[in-house]
Amino acid sequence: MNMIVDIDPSSFPAWMLFLTSFFLYTLISFLRNYYDRRTNQQCYLVDYSCFKPTSDRKLPTDLCGKIILNNTKLELSDYKFLLKIIVNSGIGEDTYGPRNIIAGEEEAPRLHHGHQEVDEFFQATLDDLFAKTSVLPEEIDVLVVNISMFAPSPSISARIINRYKLREDVKVYNLSGMGCSASLIALDLVKYVFRSHKNIKALVVSSESISLSWYSGNDKSMMLANCLFRSGGCSMLLTNDPVLKTRAKLVLKCLVRVHLGSDDDAYNCCLQMEDHEGLQGFHLGKSLPRAASKAFVQNMKILAPKILPLKEIFRFGLRSLMKLKNKSSPKQSTTSVVDFKSAAEHFCLHPGGAAVINGIGKNMGLNEKDVEPSWMTLHRFGNTSASSLWYVLGYMEAKKRLKKKDRVLMIGFGSGFKCNTCVWEVVRDLEDADVWEENIHNYPPQRLENPFVEKYGWVNEDDAEEQVPIRRAQMIDHPVKS
Ligand SMILES: CC(C)(COP(=O)(O)OP(=O)(O)OC[C@H]1O[C@@H](n2cnc3c(N)ncnc32)[C@H](O)[C@@H]1OP(=O)(O)O)[C@@H](O)C(=O)NCCC(=O)NCCSC(=O)CC(=O)O
């Protein structure tokens, strides 16, 4: 995936206009920050709780192999494809799946499977969040739930209100279909509510349900989703109450959303759909990395001037000028790379897949340590959709990397196609290990490979065609649930 942060200098009418806009922008930002501080409109993240399902929901190699063999629509060529994808996916042995898939019931999902998956997540994370913040459910003023692919009625937000007996005047929003970057959309919504209400508390409950969206067919772009998406979720407590400021972990500095839905390619690259047999699933097109790249560049055009220090803006402007001057020379580089490390110390990249992390990391000029939290999240928890970014943040915290005044840049991608970003400032030194607690010392592991090749390398052997029925028969003797 080629993601070049190439902000074409000809898109600025004139160099002077660019500088003037920058100074105006700085002045307006300063005045707005001052106004925000005076009017309690800062957005603080008090705490968050990521979900670690119980170990009986793990999806190790053997179980994944059984689930794959359980699908009688798949042929040898499909196995070969899956083997290649899974081996290179960056996903490890400890990710979690929904119970109905583990029980071998993926072809007949029921409403209660979706409820069970979501209930387990929100009960665990909200119980934990209320306990560790000592905030009571009746103190919650705003609730935003984002779960893309499971939108029952009454909504999941109503289910949360019912379980925790939230107040009658709670402002409630239930976002569905918003994809993997939806938790930043939820955050944006909270930020807007904070503008009109002082000293309030908001909950964002962010997850994805895959129990009803497992794909049982043989369309490769839809099989890919089964390989990448895993169960997870995160609940966050936010406030604009300055009294809670000292207890908060992070304060939001800015948030930028970009939507390329008007571009047909971008819109169509990431879709919930039915295949030629009418089987439902999630299509991840080969053009997705290209759409992500486009959305990322658009987002950076807005975000970069908001977060880059003056020195870096000058440096970038100068290099852009040089680029304009040297345009005629084919030997000159055509790219002006922005130094994002001058704007943030930590980078939460959406662990959407190996190509996503590689692509953004490389083109932002990030090093191995910068992208380690995203790789480790992909390895340990998989792509948990909208909640992924919070596992990445959790990794940084568990590694004790987040120090007071550090800045964290979050970059999320999602169907639509969207790229949403935000920058947080760390309020105090952070070191909660949360879901990473039991094995943070083992990360990064010495070897990241998964044992798929070792166990399923036979699909590439000469006699593979004959082996398929034998392996399937063995699977019938030892079905998925055993
Ligand atoms: C899947 C991969 C790990 C595979 O990596 P590899 O190193 O094996 O390299 P590769 O790209 O050459 O792919 C190997 C083989 O798979 C095929 N292949 C790759 N991508 C495919 C796709 N989307 N549909 C169908 N086939 C695909 C290639 O053509 C190739 O086939 P052949 O061998 O025949 O040539 C990587 O490509 C990847 O990370 N892709 C991006 C995944 C993605 O879309 N993530 C975003 C999730 S959406 C999200 O997070 C947001 C949201 O949902 O809202």
The ligand as a Gaussian input file, in Angstrom:
#p B3LYP/6-31G(d) Opt

LIG

0 1
 C       -4.580000      -9.388000       3.777000
 C       -3.103000      -9.079000       3.891000
 C       -2.655000      -9.342000       5.330000
 C       -2.317000     -10.049000       2.968000
 O       -0.986000      -9.672000       2.912000
 P        0.101000     -10.388000       1.964000
 O        1.426000      -9.991000       2.501000
 O       -0.188000     -11.840000       1.911000
 O        0.030000      -9.741000       0.568000
 P       -0.943000      -9.525000      -0.622000
 O       -1.541000      -8.189000      -0.435000
 O       -0.096000      -9.807000      -1.799000
 O       -2.122000     -10.603000      -0.611000
 C       -1.969000     -12.024000      -0.800000
 C       -3.045000     -12.532000      -1.748000
 O       -4.321000     -12.088000      -1.284000
 C       -4.989000     -11.349000      -2.293000
 N       -5.728000     -10.266000      -1.669000
 C       -5.228000      -9.260000      -0.907000
 N       -6.200000      -8.438000      -0.527000
 C       -7.355000      -8.937000      -1.030000
 C       -8.705000      -8.519000      -0.984000
 N       -9.059000      -7.441000      -0.304000
 N       -9.622000      -9.258000      -1.631000
 C       -9.252000     -10.394000      -2.302000
 N       -7.987000     -10.837000      -2.372000
 C       -7.042000     -10.110000      -1.756000
 C       -3.871000     -10.837000      -3.188000
 O       -4.344000     -10.587000      -4.492000
 C       -2.906000     -11.985000      -3.162000
 O       -3.390000     -12.984000      -4.042000
 P       -2.425000     -13.823000      -5.004000
 O       -1.563000     -14.608000      -4.058000
 O       -3.367000     -14.665000      -5.792000
 O       -1.669000     -12.837000      -5.796000
 C       -2.788000      -7.623000       3.474000
 O       -3.010000      -7.486000       2.086000
 C       -3.637000      -6.626000       4.217000
 O       -3.387000      -6.315000       5.385000
 N       -4.609000      -6.045000       3.503000
 C       -5.491000      -5.006000       4.049000
 C       -6.566000      -5.615000       4.882000
 C       -7.716000      -4.629000       5.075000
 O       -8.432000      -4.375000       4.123000
 N       -7.865000      -4.080000       6.292000
 C       -8.849000      -3.087000       6.596000
 C       -9.972000      -3.716000       7.345000
 S      -11.360000      -2.644000       7.301000
 C      -11.270000      -1.700000       8.641000
 O      -10.481000      -1.940000       9.504000
 C      -12.218000      -0.573000       8.670000
 C      -13.718000      -0.874000       8.701000
 O      -14.137000      -2.014000       8.528000
 O      -14.541000       0.038000       8.906000

